[in-house]
Amino acid sequence: MTSQSKMQFDMLVAYFENIWSPKVIKLGAISAEMVKTSDNAGMYIIHYPDEKTAMDTLENIQPEVDEVKAQSKVHISGGDRLFRVDS
């Protein structure tokens, strides 16, 4: 996602951290994380246990998705996790 300014992106990050992430976790997500790619852009990554949970969650949060899309440039994609390594 890309915001028009650093301030807008910082506000979006705070929203995703404090409002959106707890909501998707409550709806069945395993984890949620934000990766900053520039001063005003980043990737929000949500891990789900299965595709059905992901689709059900997306359906449930669609109004919020539409609102974020109205404020920032957003591209949503999905795929299977091939691996994850944590320390």
Buried (B, 14 or more C-beta within 10 A) or exposed (E): BBBEEEEBBBEBBEBBBEEBBEBBBEBBBEEBEBEEEEEBBBEBEBEBEEEEBBEBBBEBBEEBBEEBEEBBEBEEEEEEEEEEEEE
